[in-house]
Amino acid sequence: MARIAFRLRVKSEMLDEYLRRHDPVWPDMLEEIAASGRRNYSIFHLGGGELVGFYETDDDTASKAYLATSEVAARWEADMARFFVDQDGRADQNADTFPEVFHLETQLRASRAE
C-alpha cells in the first residue's frame, strides 16, 4: 500500500468558493475517487490557500490512470482548475507529492519483529 501526500495552492480570492465546492463534493466524483482505489482521502487547509492532501492506495499509477479516463473526474478537474495557483494540468494527475519520512505502524511492526 502507498500513502500519498500532496500539496496544492488555491488563489486566495477564490478560497471561500473552493471550500464550498468541497462541502459536499459531487456524489459521482466521490464514487469515482473510491472506484480509482483511493481511500482514507483527506485535504487540509494550512492557511493562506495552501492545501495538503493525503490518501492511501494499493497502486497509485493505476489510480491515476483510472481517474485520467474518467469523464466525471475530467469534468470535476476542469471545474476546479481555475482555483489553483501554478498548477499545470489536472491536479489529480500532477499535484506536487512528497516522500514519506515516518509511519508509526510500519516502524512498530518492524521493531516488534526484531
Buried (B, 14 or more C-beta within 10 A) or exposed (E): EEEBBBEBBBEEEBBEEBBEBEEEEEEEBEEBBEBBBBEEBEBEBEEEBBBBBBBBBEEBEEBBEBBBEBEBBBEBBEEBEEBBEEBEEBBBEEBEEEEEEEEEEEEEEEEEEE
